[in-house]
């Protein structure tokens, strides 16, 4: 029995073995490159003279980006106050908001359920969406089995 299986899948086993050898070689090669690279941990600080004009400092840029991000996030929360409560997840479904379609996506996690059970899961999801403040008449939803 085993000989028949080996004979039948000989080519696939050869390819799998060859792939494992190549992956091992690449892994060991990458480890060797990492050990050979000299990683410098020296901190270089530029000298600042009073005559230089102020320029954009890389340390200030993230703060500005954070400010812009926070402003946009505040706008998002104002428009969609329920957004921080997403995704809604249970063992039966996951609900997210699809900004491209401006709809909610309800994904049923077990695709092998009967029709009435799926409908019960969708109704439970819609009820939990209302609990976090989503107006189901204002937003449509679609179901992914």
Rosetta constraint file for C-alpha pairs under 8 A:
AtomPair CA 1 CA 5 HARMONIC 6.40 0.50
AtomPair CA 2 CA 6 HARMONIC 6.09 0.50
AtomPair CA 3 CA 7 HARMONIC 6.02 0.50
AtomPair CA 4 CA 8 HARMONIC 6.03 0.50
AtomPair CA 5 CA 9 HARMONIC 6.03 0.50
AtomPair CA 6 CA 10 HARMONIC 5.42 0.50
AtomPair CA 9 CA 13 HARMONIC 6.13 0.50
AtomPair CA 10 CA 14 HARMONIC 6.19 0.50
AtomPair CA 11 CA 15 HARMONIC 6.26 0.50
AtomPair CA 12 CA 16 HARMONIC 6.10 0.50
AtomPair CA 13 CA 17 HARMONIC 6.03 0.50
AtomPair CA 14 CA 18 HARMONIC 6.07 0.50
AtomPair CA 15 CA 19 HARMONIC 6.05 0.50
AtomPair CA 16 CA 20 HARMONIC 6.24 0.50
AtomPair CA 17 CA 21 HARMONIC 6.33 0.50
AtomPair CA 18 CA 22 HARMONIC 6.26 0.50
AtomPair CA 19 CA 23 HARMONIC 6.11 0.50
AtomPair CA 20 CA 24 HARMONIC 6.06 0.50
AtomPair CA 21 CA 25 HARMONIC 6.15 0.50
AtomPair CA 22 CA 26 HARMONIC 6.17 0.50
AtomPair CA 23 CA 27 HARMONIC 6.08 0.50
AtomPair CA 24 CA 28 HARMONIC 6.17 0.50
AtomPair CA 25 CA 29 HARMONIC 6.00 0.50
AtomPair CA 26 CA 30 HARMONIC 6.09 0.50
AtomPair CA 27 CA 31 HARMONIC 6.32 0.50
AtomPair CA 28 CA 32 HARMONIC 6.26 0.50
AtomPair CA 29 CA 33 HARMONIC 6.32 0.50
AtomPair CA 30 CA 34 HARMONIC 6.27 0.50
AtomPair CA 31 CA 35 HARMONIC 6.32 0.50
AtomPair CA 32 CA 36 HARMONIC 6.22 0.50
AtomPair CA 33 CA 37 HARMONIC 6.23 0.50
AtomPair CA 48 CA 52 HARMONIC 7.23 0.50
AtomPair CA 56 CA 60 HARMONIC 7.38 0.50
AtomPair CA 56 CA 61 HARMONIC 7.47 0.50
AtomPair CA 57 CA 61 HARMONIC 6.66 0.50
AtomPair CA 58 CA 62 HARMONIC 7.40 0.50
AtomPair CA 59 CA 63 HARMONIC 7.68 0.50
AtomPair CA 60 CA 64 HARMONIC 6.54 0.50
AtomPair CA 61 CA 65 HARMONIC 6.18 0.50
AtomPair CA 62 CA 66 HARMONIC 5.90 0.50
AtomPair CA 63 CA 67 HARMONIC 6.11 0.50
AtomPair CA 64 CA 68 HARMONIC 6.29 0.50
AtomPair CA 65 CA 69 HARMONIC 6.02 0.50
AtomPair CA 66 CA 70 HARMONIC 5.97 0.50
AtomPair CA 67 CA 71 HARMONIC 6.16 0.50
AtomPair CA 68 CA 72 HARMONIC 6.27 0.50
AtomPair CA 69 CA 73 HARMONIC 6.03 0.50
AtomPair CA 70 CA 74 HARMONIC 6.02 0.50
AtomPair CA 71 CA 75 HARMONIC 6.43 0.50
AtomPair CA 72 CA 76 HARMONIC 6.24 0.50
AtomPair CA 73 CA 77 HARMONIC 6.18 0.50
AtomPair CA 74 CA 78 HARMONIC 6.10 0.50
AtomPair CA 75 CA 79 HARMONIC 6.24 0.50
AtomPair CA 76 CA 80 HARMONIC 5.84 0.50
AtomPair CA 76 CA 81 HARMONIC 7.72 0.50
AtomPair CA 77 CA 81 HARMONIC 4.70 0.50
AtomPair CA 77 CA 82 HARMONIC 7.46 0.50
AtomPair CA 77 CA 83 HARMONIC 6.56 0.50
AtomPair CA 77 CA 84 HARMONIC 7.71 0.50
AtomPair CA 81 CA 133 HARMONIC 7.71 0.50
AtomPair CA 82 CA 86 HARMONIC 7.21 0.50
AtomPair CA 82 CA 132 HARMONIC 6.00 0.50
AtomPair CA 82 CA 133 HARMONIC 5.95 0.50
AtomPair CA 82 CA 134 HARMONIC 6.51 0.50
AtomPair CA 85 CA 132 HARMONIC 6.97 0.50
AtomPair CA 86 CA 95 HARMONIC 7.16 0.50
AtomPair CA 86 CA 96 HARMONIC 6.13 0.50
AtomPair CA 86 CA 97 HARMONIC 7.75 0.50
AtomPair CA 87 CA 94 HARMONIC 6.57 0.50
AtomPair CA 87 CA 95 HARMONIC 5.44 0.50
AtomPair CA 87 CA 96 HARMONIC 5.02 0.50
AtomPair CA 87 CA 97 HARMONIC 7.92 0.50
AtomPair CA 88 CA 93 HARMONIC 7.94 0.50
AtomPair CA 88 CA 94 HARMONIC 5.54 0.50
AtomPair CA 88 CA 95 HARMONIC 4.97 0.50
AtomPair CA 88 CA 96 HARMONIC 6.90 0.50
AtomPair CA 88 CA 128 HARMONIC 7.94 0.50
AtomPair CA 88 CA 129 HARMONIC 7.76 0.50
AtomPair CA 89 CA 93 HARMONIC 5.87 0.50
AtomPair CA 89 CA 94 HARMONIC 4.40 0.50
AtomPair CA 89 CA 95 HARMONIC 6.48 0.50
AtomPair CA 90 CA 94 HARMONIC 6.46 0.50
AtomPair CA 91 CA 109 HARMONIC 7.25 0.50
AtomPair CA 92 CA 108 HARMONIC 6.03 0.50
AtomPair CA 92 CA 109 HARMONIC 5.43 0.50
AtomPair CA 92 CA 110 HARMONIC 6.65 0.50
AtomPair CA 92 CA 121 HARMONIC 6.87 0.50
AtomPair CA 93 CA 106 HARMONIC 6.64 0.50
AtomPair CA 93 CA 107 HARMONIC 5.43 0.50
AtomPair CA 93 CA 108 HARMONIC 4.52 0.50
AtomPair CA 93 CA 109 HARMONIC 5.23 0.50
AtomPair CA 93 CA 121 HARMONIC 7.19 0.50
AtomPair CA 93 CA 125 HARMONIC 7.34 0.50
AtomPair CA 94 CA 106 HARMONIC 5.82 0.50
AtomPair CA 94 CA 107 HARMONIC 5.22 0.50
AtomPair CA 94 CA 108 HARMONIC 6.78 0.50
AtomPair CA 94 CA 109 HARMONIC 7.29 0.50
AtomPair CA 95 CA 104 HARMONIC 6.70 0.50
AtomPair CA 95 CA 105 HARMONIC 5.59 0.50
AtomPair CA 95 CA 106 HARMONIC 4.60 0.50
AtomPair CA 95 CA 107 HARMONIC 6.38 0.50
AtomPair CA 95 CA 125 HARMONIC 7.39 0.50
AtomPair CA 96 CA 104 HARMONIC 5.75 0.50
AtomPair CA 96 CA 105 HARMONIC 5.44 0.50
AtomPair CA 96 CA 106 HARMONIC 6.86 0.50
AtomPair CA 97 CA 102 HARMONIC 7.15 0.50
AtomPair CA 97 CA 103 HARMONIC 5.96 0.50
AtomPair CA 97 CA 104 HARMONIC 4.43 0.50
AtomPair CA 97 CA 105 HARMONIC 6.10 0.50
AtomPair CA 98 CA 102 HARMONIC 5.61 0.50
AtomPair CA 98 CA 103 HARMONIC 5.41 0.50
AtomPair CA 98 CA 104 HARMONIC 5.74 0.50
AtomPair CA 98 CA 105 HARMONIC 6.49 0.50
AtomPair CA 99 CA 103 HARMONIC 6.88 0.50
AtomPair CA 102 CA 139 HARMONIC 7.43 0.50
AtomPair CA 102 CA 140 HARMONIC 7.87 0.50
AtomPair CA 103 CA 139 HARMONIC 5.90 0.50
AtomPair CA 103 CA 140 HARMONIC 5.15 0.50
AtomPair CA 103 CA 141 HARMONIC 5.13 0.50
AtomPair CA 103 CA 142 HARMONIC 7.17 0.50
AtomPair CA 104 CA 139 HARMONIC 7.23 0.50
AtomPair CA 104 CA 140 HARMONIC 6.39 0.50
AtomPair CA 104 CA 141 HARMONIC 4.41 0.50
AtomPair CA 104 CA 142 HARMONIC 6.34 0.50
AtomPair CA 105 CA 141 HARMONIC 5.69 0.50
AtomPair CA 105 CA 142 HARMONIC 5.16 0.50
AtomPair CA 105 CA 143 HARMONIC 5.86 0.50
AtomPair CA 105 CA 144 HARMONIC 7.00 0.50
AtomPair CA 106 CA 122 HARMONIC 7.30 0.50
AtomPair CA 106 CA 125 HARMONIC 7.50 0.50
AtomPair CA 106 CA 141 HARMONIC 7.05 0.50
AtomPair CA 106 CA 142 HARMONIC 6.18 0.50
AtomPair CA 106 CA 143 HARMONIC 4.80 0.50
AtomPair CA 106 CA 144 HARMONIC 6.10 0.50
AtomPair CA 107 CA 143 HARMONIC 5.82 0.50
AtomPair CA 107 CA 144 HARMONIC 4.61 0.50
AtomPair CA 107 CA 145 HARMONIC 5.92 0.50
AtomPair CA 108 CA 118 HARMONIC 7.45 0.50
AtomPair CA 108 CA 121 HARMONIC 7.64 0.50
AtomPair CA 108 CA 143 HARMONIC 7.35 0.50
AtomPair CA 108 CA 144 HARMONIC 6.25 0.50
AtomPair CA 108 CA 145 HARMONIC 5.06 0.50
AtomPair CA 109 CA 145 HARMONIC 7.11 0.50
AtomPair CA 110 CA 145 HARMONIC 7.50 0.50
AtomPair CA 111 CA 145 HARMONIC 5.33 0.50
AtomPair CA 113 CA 117 HARMONIC 6.23 0.50
AtomPair CA 113 CA 118 HARMONIC 6.26 0.50
AtomPair CA 114 CA 118 HARMONIC 6.26 0.50
AtomPair CA 115 CA 119 HARMONIC 6.26 0.50
AtomPair CA 116 CA 120 HARMONIC 6.23 0.50
AtomPair CA 117 CA 121 HARMONIC 6.26 0.50
AtomPair CA 118 CA 122 HARMONIC 6.23 0.50
AtomPair CA 119 CA 123 HARMONIC 6.16 0.50
AtomPair CA 120 CA 124 HARMONIC 6.17 0.50
AtomPair CA 121 CA 125 HARMONIC 6.16 0.50
AtomPair CA 122 CA 126 HARMONIC 6.16 0.50
AtomPair CA 123 CA 127 HARMONIC 6.11 0.50
AtomPair CA 124 CA 128 HARMONIC 6.20 0.50
AtomPair CA 125 CA 129 HARMONIC 6.08 0.50
AtomPair CA 126 CA 130 HARMONIC 6.31 0.50
AtomPair CA 126 CA 136 HARMONIC 7.27 0.50
AtomPair CA 127 CA 131 HARMONIC 6.43 0.50
AtomPair CA 128 CA 132 HARMONIC 6.68 0.50
AtomPair CA 129 CA 133 HARMONIC 6.66 0.50
AtomPair CA 129 CA 134 HARMONIC 5.45 0.50
AtomPair CA 129 CA 135 HARMONIC 7.99 0.50
AtomPair CA 129 CA 136 HARMONIC 7.75 0.50
AtomPair CA 130 CA 134 HARMONIC 4.82 0.50
AtomPair CA 130 CA 135 HARMONIC 6.27 0.50
AtomPair CA 130 CA 136 HARMONIC 6.98 0.50
AtomPair CA 134 CA 139 HARMONIC 7.95 0.50
AtomPair CA 135 CA 139 HARMONIC 6.52 0.50
AtomPair CA 136 CA 140 HARMONIC 6.59 0.50
